[in-house]
Amino acid sequence: MDISPITAFDDNYIWLLRDSGGDVAIVVDPGDEDPVLERLQREGLSLGGILLTHKHGDHTGGVADLLRAWPGVPVFGPAGEPIRGLTVAVKEGDLVSVPGVAAEFRVMDVPGHTEGHVAYYGEGVLFCGDTLFASGCGRVFSGTHQQLHDALQRIAQLPPETLIYCAHEYTEANIGFARWVEPENPTIQLRQANARRLRDAGEPTVPSTLELELETNPFMRTAEPAVIAAATKYAARELADGGEVFTAIREWKDREYD
């Protein structure tokens, strides 16, 4: 399977996937139709399906025009969110496949950023929208902090070699906050240097691997003593569990870093 980014807006990634040498493509979270239509035309591809992770417009805004160009294309998305153009509502455990693309994905419910956010896992990759970012996670909008913490802990149980395809190029900023939380973590320092090198070369910093996230992403490291200590210092009180640690560092980032 070939997976490549289509850039949109300032920092969005719309993911395009197809069989190697195939002429049918799936797109994930097409917030803007124009770059998708341009890529499909340029590469002589037909659109076989659309996967949506959540309801926000920068992930769904291109669906209507894509359907006008490719009527009848299935649009998969979360059953728990109102999304115009959705044709196949999916939830935890559902299997998703598109004719013409030899890939199958299992749906994971990963609420928190929004109330019904889903991710798609299969073929060794995870399309996780705004739940998990490289060295970060999404803000909590219409879900809860506990939901998002629990979602990240579920993702942490996937194989460590899983490739993480998130929907935004936020890596350098996220690593900056990770260094606030764990300033002595050498793997975070190395990741920062690698991310800067990639961006200076005009290259994306994603996908990452789950293994790297578990080593450098403070929102997935809520059981680590250094992260607990930093969260406790910020909150100025004892924190009862990983959910409270997560909430403290997410609020810290929201209020003082972003």
N, C-alpha and C positions, 0 to 999 in steps of 0.2 A: 504494500500500500504506500502510495506517495502522499505526503501531507505537506502543504505549503501555505504560507500566510498571504492573505490579501490585506493590505493596510487600509485603514479607513479612519476618517476624522483625524484627531491629533495623535492618538495612541492605541486605537483599537486594532485587534487582529481578528479577521474573519478567516476561519480555517477552511481550506479546500482539500478534499481528499478524494482519491480515485485509485483504482488498481494501476499498477505499473503498466504503462502502455495503453491503458483503457481510455475510452472517450466519454464515460459517464462520471459525473462528479457529484459529491455531496458538499454542501457548505454549512458551516456551523456559525450561528449567531450573525446573520447578515444585517447589520444595522444600516448599511447603505447599499443600495442596489447598483450604483454606477460602476464601482470598481469590480464588482462580481460579474456584471454583464460584459465589461471590457475583457476580463480574464477569460471568461468562457468563449467569447468570440475569437480572441487572439489565439487560443490554444485549440480551437475547434472542438469544444466540449459541449455536451448536453447536460442539463441539470436534472439529476435523478431524485434529489430529495434535499430537504432542509431540516437541520436539527437546531432547536432553540433550547437554551438552558434556563432562561427566565424572561420576565415581561418587560424589562427596561428598553426604551426606544432605541438606544445605541446598539442593541442586539437584535431588535425585531423590525426596525424601521424600513428595511429594504424588502420585506416579504411581499407586500402587495404588488410592487412593480415586478418582482421576480415571477410571481404567479401570473401576471399579465403576459410576460414573455414566455413562460413555460406553464400553461394551464394544466391543472390536474396533478402537478407535482405534490407528493405527500409532504406535509409540514408537521414534524414531530415536536412536541413541547410539553411542558409540565401541566398535568391535569389540574393542579391546584392554583393556577393563575389565569387571569383573563387576558388572552392574547388573540388579537384579531388575525384571522387567516389560518389559525391552527386547524389541522384536519385530523391529526392522530394525537389524542391526549395520552400521555405516558406517566407512569409512576414506578416506584421501587420494584425492581425485579423484572419489569417488562423487557423484552428483547426487540431490538430495532434492526432492521435490515432494509436495504434498498436494491431493487433489481438493477443489475449492471455493475454493482460494486460488491466484491466478494468479502465483505466485512460484516460482522454482527456485533452489536453493542448492547450491554446490559445497562438499564437505567438505574441510577442511584438517586434516592431522595437526599438532597443536601441543603435543607433550608437554613436560613439565617440572614444572608444578604437580602433575600426576599423570602416571602412566606412559603413558596412552593418550588424553589430553585431545584433543578435536577442536574446531574452530570451523566456522561455517557462513557462507559468503560468497556474496552475490548481491544483485541489485537495488540495488547501491551501498551495501550495509551489511554489517557483520561482527558476528555474535554470537559473542563470544569467551570467554564464561564467566569463569574466573579466570586466564586466561593474561595478558591485558593489561587493566589498569585505567586510568582517567583519571589520568595523571601517575604511574603505577606499574605493578606487575605482581604476580602471585600469589607466595606463598611456594613454595618447593620442598619438596614432601612425598614422593611416591613416584616422581618423576622425578629429573632431574639438572639442575644449574645450566647445563651446556653445552646440554642439550636446550632449556631455556627461553630461553636466549640465542639459539639458532638459530631457535626458533619466532618470536621477536620480529623477528628479521632477515628472516624470510620474510614476515611481516605487513607489514614496512616496504616491501616491493616492490609492495604494492597501490596503486591510485590514491590520491593524497593527499586527495581529497575524500571518500573512504570514511568513512561514519559508523560509529563504534565503539560498539557496545552491550555494555558489560560488565555483570557481574551484581551489583555492590555499589556502594554510595554511600560510597566511601573517598576521594573526591577531595581534600577539604581536608587530611586527614592526609597524603596522598601528596604534595601540593604543599609541605607543610611540610618533608618530607624532601628534595624536589627543591631547595629553597632551601638546605639544608645542602650539597648537592653543588655547586650553581651559584648562589651568593648574589648574583652580579652579573648574572644573566640577566634582562633587563627583561621578557621575554615571560612568564617564570614569575611575576614579581611582578604583572603585569597579570592573569594567569590566577587568581592567588590572590584578588585583589580581586573578580573576576567570580564566582568560585565562592562567596565569602562572600555576595555580593549575592543570588545564586540561593538559597542555603540559608536566608538570613534571610527570603526571600519564600516559603519552603516548597516551592521548586521543585527538581527533580533537576538535577544538574550533567552528566548524561549524556543522550544520546550526546555524545561529542566527535568530532573529526575526526582522521584519521590525520595530517594535516598539523600539527595542534596537538600531537599526541603527539610527533612528530619534533622539534618545537621546544622542548618542555617536559618530556618524560619522560626522566629520566636512564637508565632501563633500555633505552631505544631510542637513546641518544646515546653509546654506548660508544666511538665513534671520535672524539668531540669532545675537543679538547685539555683543556678545563676539567674534563670528567668524568674523563678519564684521570689528570689531575693530582690530583684529589680522591681517586680510588680508590687511586692509588699512595701518597699520603700516609697513607691509612687502613691499607693493607696493609703499609706500611713496607718495600716491596721493589719492584723493577721488575716490571711485568706484561707478559706476552708478547704478548697479543692481546685482542680484544674479549671473548672468553669469560672470560678472567681478570679483566678490568675489571668485567664484569657480576657475576661471583661475588663480587668484593670489595665492590661497593656493595650487593648483595643481603644479604650477611652483615653489613655495617655497619648496614643498616636493621633486620635481624632482632635484632641484639644491642643496639643503642644507641638505636633510635628507637621501634620498635613496643612 
